[in-house]
Amino acid sequence: MKVDGVDLIDGSKISRELIDFRGTVFPETPEDGQLFQLTATVDTKEPGIYVYSAARSEWIVQEDKERQPYDIALSVIGRPKPNAIVANYIAVRTATIYADFERSLALAQDATTSEAVFNMRIIDSDGNVVREIGTITFAAGGKVGSFTPATPSVPMLIQRGEIVSLKAPEVRDATLREISITIAGQLAVLAD
């Protein structure tokens, strides 16, 4: 059960449940966007909080383990020009990108003709490269990009004000276009 609430000065609490439906089996006729707390394992689905997707006709687990998710979204419109900066994102909060780009996604509307590798890096306000953070590779004929970190198995800290920049491959692909990218992470908690 998810609970939202406030701790009051005298130590008492005000809280409310956010999940109205729970049980050991999923509802037979769910509505799109319906939340459900599964309390026992069903097939391959572990207990947890799920939302129903009518588009996918399935229950999708919510990433409840994350305390404060912070995702970086990038879009590449059209066919990327060779060696061009095709997307930038300025961080408004200090955040950590998950090690090995866990949970990150990249998807192209149209598949590549040949392999295409995009470089991700942090740049300063003048466009100078501060550090490399990794690559996204679209295999020949593929629509789904795979992430490779510059430093494997280590979360990457992105400071407030830093710019995450995406650079296109040196050779322009004949068919790759309309790319959506989400880099998954969470807000960083820094000690003073």
C-alpha positions in Angstrom: 0.0 0.0 0.0 1.3 3.5 -0.9 0.7 6.2 1.6 1.0 9.9 1.2 1.2 12.0 4.3 2.6 14.8 6.5 4.4 14.5 9.9 3.1 17.2 12.3 5.1 19.1 14.9 3.7 17.1 17.8 4.7 13.8 16.3 1.3 12.9 15.0 0.7 12.1 11.3 -1.9 12.8 8.6 -1.9 10.2 5.9 -4.0 8.8 3.1 -3.8 5.6 1.0 -3.2 6.1 -2.7 -4.0 2.6 -3.8 -7.7 1.6 -3.5 -7.5 -1.9 -5.0 -5.3 -4.8 -3.8 -5.4 -8.5 -3.8 -3.8 -11.8 -4.8 -5.0 -11.7 -8.5 -5.4 -8.9 -11.0 -8.9 -7.6 -11.7 -10.5 -9.3 -14.8 -11.8 -6.1 -16.4 -9.3 -3.3 -15.6 -9.5 0.2 -16.9 -6.6 2.0 -18.5 -4.4 3.7 -15.9 -5.9 1.7 -13.0 -3.6 1.1 -10.0 -3.5 -2.2 -8.2 -1.4 -3.6 -5.4 -0.6 -7.2 -6.0 -0.1 -9.0 -2.7 1.1 -12.4 -4.0 3.1 -13.8 -6.9 1.0 -14.3 -10.1 2.9 -16.1 -12.9 6.1 -14.1 -13.2 4.8 -10.9 -11.6 6.1 -10.3 -8.0 4.0 -8.5 -5.3 4.1 -4.7 -5.9 2.2 -1.8 -7.2 1.1 -2.1 -10.9 -0.7 0.1 -13.4 -2.8 -1.3 -16.2 -1.9 -0.3 -19.8 -4.8 -0.7 -22.2 -2.4 -0.1 -25.1 -0.2 -3.0 -24.1 -3.0 -5.1 -22.6 -1.0 -5.8 -19.5 -0.2 -4.8 -15.9 3.1 -2.9 -15.6 5.0 -2.8 -12.3 5.8 0.6 -11.0 9.4 1.4 -10.1 8.5 1.8 -6.4 12.1 1.3 -5.2 13.1 4.8 -6.4 12.8 7.5 -3.8 13.1 10.5 -6.1 13.4 9.6 -9.8 15.0 12.1 -12.1 14.9 11.3 -15.8 16.6 13.1 -18.6 14.6 13.2 -21.8 16.2 14.0 -25.2 14.5 14.0 -28.6 16.2 14.0 -32.0 13.9 15.3 -34.7 14.4 14.2 -38.3 17.5 12.6 -39.6 20.6 13.6 -37.6 23.3 15.4 -39.5 26.8 14.0 -39.3 28.9 14.9 -36.3 26.2 17.4 -35.2 25.0 18.2 -31.6 21.5 16.9 -32.0 20.2 17.4 -28.4 21.1 19.2 -25.2 19.6 19.1 -21.7 20.6 21.4 -18.9 20.2 19.8 -15.4 18.0 21.9 -13.1 18.8 19.6 -10.1 21.9 17.5 -9.1 21.1 14.0 -10.0 22.7 10.6 -10.4 22.3 8.5 -13.6 22.1 4.9 -12.8 25.2 2.7 -13.3 25.4 1.1 -16.7 22.4 3.3 -17.7 20.0 0.9 -16.0 16.4 1.5 -17.0 17.4 4.0 -19.7 15.7 3.7 -23.1 16.3 4.8 -26.6 14.0 4.2 -29.5 14.0 5.4 -33.2 10.9 5.7 -35.3 12.7 4.4 -38.3 15.5 1.7 -38.1 19.1 2.3 -39.1 20.6 1.1 -42.4 24.0 0.6 -40.7 25.3 0.8 -37.2 25.0 4.3 -35.7 26.8 5.4 -32.5 25.8 8.6 -30.6 28.2 10.1 -28.0 26.8 11.4 -24.8 28.9 13.9 -22.8 28.8 16.8 -20.4 29.6 20.2 -21.9 30.1 23.6 -20.4 28.1 26.7 -21.4 30.7 27.4 -24.2 30.2 24.0 -25.7 33.5 22.6 -24.5 33.5 18.9 -23.5 33.9 18.5 -19.7 33.7 14.7 -19.7 32.3 11.7 -21.7 29.5 9.8 -20.1 28.8 7.1 -22.7 27.3 6.1 -26.0 24.0 4.9 -27.5 24.4 2.4 -30.3 21.7 1.5 -32.8 22.6 -1.8 -34.5 22.2 -2.1 -38.3 18.5 -2.6 -39.0 17.6 -1.7 -35.4 15.2 0.7 -33.8 16.3 0.2 -30.1 19.5 1.8 -28.9 21.8 0.1 -26.4 23.7 2.2 -23.8 27.4 1.8 -23.0 28.8 3.9 -20.1 32.2 5.6 -20.2 32.8 4.0 -16.8 31.0 0.7 -16.3 29.2 -0.2 -13.1 29.5 3.3 -11.6 26.6 5.8 -11.2 27.3 9.2 -12.9 26.7 12.4 -11.0 25.2 15.3 -13.1 25.5 18.7 -11.3 22.8 21.4 -11.4 23.7 23.6 -14.4 25.7 21.0 -16.3 24.6 20.2 -19.9 24.1 16.7 -21.1 24.8 16.8 -24.9 24.2 14.2 -27.6 26.5 14.1 -30.6 25.4 12.3 -33.8 27.6 9.7 -35.6 30.3 10.9 -38.0 28.4 9.3 -40.9 24.7 10.2 -41.5 22.6 7.1 -41.7 20.2 6.8 -44.7 17.1 5.9 -42.7 17.6 6.5 -38.9 15.2 9.2 -37.7 13.0 10.5 -34.9 14.8 9.2 -31.8 13.4 9.4 -28.3 15.8 8.9 -25.4 15.2 8.8 -21.7 18.2 8.5 -19.3 17.0 7.1 -16.0 18.3 8.3 -12.7 17.4 9.8 -9.3 17.9 13.0 -7.4 21.2 13.1 -5.6 21.3 13.6 -1.9 24.5 15.4 -1.1 26.0 15.9 2.4 26.8 19.5 3.3 
